[in-house]
Amino acid sequence: MKFRKGTDMATLLAKIDAVRLREIQRRHTDSHERYAKYADVERWLTINLPRIEELKLDHSAPRQILDLGCGAGFFLFLAKQAGHSCVGLDVGDYPLSNELIDLFGIYKLTWRIRAFEPLPDFGRQFDLITAFSAAFNRNEDESRGWTADEWEFFLNDLNRHSKPGGQILLEINSGKDGRYFLPSIREFLVKRGARVDGERVYFESIR
C-alpha cells in the first residue's frame, strides 16, 4: 500500500489486529513503567508519519531499511505499509515494545549497540539507516557521550551495512545538558560529510 500526506489514520490502524492491540493496551496503559506511553499506538503512529513523508518513503520505490533503536516499531510499521523491507535493532528489555514489534510483524534483532563493537551481520545492505531519539552513543554509566574515536568506529562499521549511495539519518538524544552530543562531536561529524541540524545528523553517504 502506497500512501501520501493526509492518509487516513484509520486505514493504517485497520492493518493492525485490533483484538490483540486492545489486550496489549489493557495490560500496559495504566502501567507506571517508563515506556507505557507507547501503548497509545495511534498517537505514536501520528508522530512517526511525518518522518515517512520527509524521507519520501510514502511514494518511493521499495527500499531496504534498518532502524537502530527501533523501540516499539512505529516508524518501521509505517515504512512496511508503504512497501519497504524493514529490519529493526534494539534491546529486548521492555515487554511492551517487544509485544508491539510482534503485533506489527516487524523483523527485529535483539542487540545492544556498544562503542567499538561492530553491529551484527544482517545478511544484506540497506538503502536507508535511521535512528530516532538515539541513546546508544553513551558510555556504560551514561556519564558522557561517545568520543570522536568511538563515533569513527561506528560510522566505519555502518559502511559495511549501507549500500553505495545509501542514506543515513540519526536523531541524537543529546540529554538535558547536551553532554551526549558535544560541539566537538558535531564538528567531527561535519568533517565526515554529515549535515548536522540541531540533533539531526544526515549523511547522503559516509564513504
N, C-alpha and C positions, 0 to 999 in steps of 0.2 A: 504494500500500500504506500503510494506516494502521498505526501500531504504538504500543504503550503500554509503560509501565515493565515491565522484565523480558523484553522482546523477546529472543529467542534470537539471539545474535550470528551464529551460523551461518547464519541466514536472511538477514541483511544481507550477509554475506560471499558468499553464493551469488549475489548480484546483480552480483558483480564477476567479470570474465573471469580465471579462476584461472591460465590459461596465461600470459597477459600479465603478471599480477601476479608470478608466480614469476620470470619473466625480468627484470622490473624489480628485484626483490629480489636476484636473483643478481648483478646489476651494481652494486648500491648498498649492500647490507647491511654489507659489510666495509670500506666506504669511510671515510676519515678526514675527509671533508667535513663541514662544520658541520651540515648538515641530513640527514645519512644516517640519523639516528634515526627519521625519518618512514617509512622502509621497513617498519617494524613496523606495518602497517596496522591489524591487529586492536586493538593497544594504543591507537592514536590514535582509532579509532572509539569504543572504550570510554570514553576520556576525554571525547569530544565528546557522547556520548549524553545525559548529564545536562543539557547546555546546551539540547538539543532539548526535554527534558522540562520544564525550568524555564520556557522560553518558551512552553510548551504547544503546540508545533508538532506533537507526536505525535498530537494529536486535534483540531486546529483546521481551519477551512475553508481552502482554498488561499490562500496569501499570496505576494506579490511580495517577495523577499528580496535584499538587497545585502550582501555580506560584504566589508569593506575589509581588505586584507592577508590574503587568503583562504588563503595558503600552499598546501598540497597539497590542500585542498578537503574535508577530512574532515567539517567541520560542514555544508557545503553538500551533500555526498553524502547525509548522513542526512536533511537537510531535503527533498531531492529525492525520496528514497524515501517520505517522508510526504506527498507530493503537492504540494509547493510549487514555485513557479517561481523559479529561483535564478540570480544573477549574482555572479561573483567579480571582485575587482580586486586586482592585485598586480604587483610587478615580475616580470620574466622571467629573473632571474639564476641560478636554481637548477634544474638539469636534472631532479632527482628530483621536485621539486614540479610542474614542467611535465608530466612524464610521468604522474604520478598524477592531475592535473587532467584530462588527456586520457583516461586509463583510466576515470575516474569519469563522464565525459560532462558535465563542468561547463562552462558558458559563462563564459569569463574574458576580461576586458580587461586587457591589459598596460599598466600605468600606475604612475608613481611619484608619490605624494602629496607635494606641497611647500607650504610656507607661502605664502599669498597667491596661490595658483594654483587656479582652480576645477577641480572634478572634470569628467570628460568627460560628454558628453551620452549618456545610456543609452537614450534613446527611450522611457522610461517612468518612473513614480514608484513608490516602494516603501512597502509596509506596515511593513517592518522593515529597519533598517540596523544591522549589527553590525560589531564589530571585536574580536578576541580577542588578548590579549598585544600590543596595538598599539604600534608603534615609529615610526610616521610623524610623530609630534608632536615631532620633534627637528630642530635646525638641521643644516646640511650636514656639519659635522665632529663632530656628536653631543656637543658640549661643554655643551649646555643643552637644556631642553625649550622648547616654544613659549611665547611671551608671551601675555598676555590678548588683545592685538590680533590675534595670529595665530590664536588659538582663535576669536575673534569672527568673523573672515573665514570660517574653516572651518565653523562652525556655521551661519552665514547661508547659506553655499553648500549645506549639507546640506538646508536648507529647500526648495531647488529640486527635490530628488530624493525628498523624503518626502511621502507623501500626507497630507492633513489628518488629524490624529489619529494619524499613524504613530508607531511606537516606535523608539527608538534605544538600543542597548546598546553601550557602549565599555568594554573592559577594557584599561587603560593599563599598559604595562610601565614602571614608574617608575624602574627601574635600582636597583642595589645601594645607592646613597646617596640615592635619592629625587630626584635632580636633574631628572628629566624630568616630574615631577608635583608641583610645589611646593605648599605650603599655600595660597599666594595664588591659584593656579590653581584649586584645589578650591573656594575661596570664590567665585571668579568664576563657576564652573560652577553652583554652587548658586544664585547670583543669577540665572542664566539659566534656572532652573527645574529643574535636574537633581537627582536623588537620588544622592548620592555615598557609596559604602560601600567604604572601602579604595581599591583601584584600579579599582573598577567605577563607571561613570557611566551613569545610566539616565534617559532622557527619555521621558515619555509623549508629549510634543510639544514642539518648541522654537520654535513660532510665537509 
